[in-house]
Amino acid sequence: MMDGFDKKISCLGIIGDGCGGGREFYVENDALYSYDPYTKENMILFEPVYKAKSISKHRCMLSIECEDETVNIDLSTLKI
């Protein structure tokens, strides 16, 4: 996790691995956020996200494992 963040459910986008490289993605208050460490900007990308258990990113695909389902979001289009 990035300095200053204590998010229980988050992942870091690796620079050069596709969309969102260098950003932190996290779930808080039933919403998916993106944090850009360079601009210090938080942005809501998707909501609602209920009962999230884990989050992972591979290239432009972000997967959020919830208690009842897995939500896959294409970061290039922001569609599920």
Secondary structure, DSSP 8 states (H G I E B T S, - for coil): --TT---SSEEE--TTSSTTTT-EEEEETTEEEEEETTTTEEEEEE----SEEEEEEETTEEEEEESS-EEEEETTTTB-
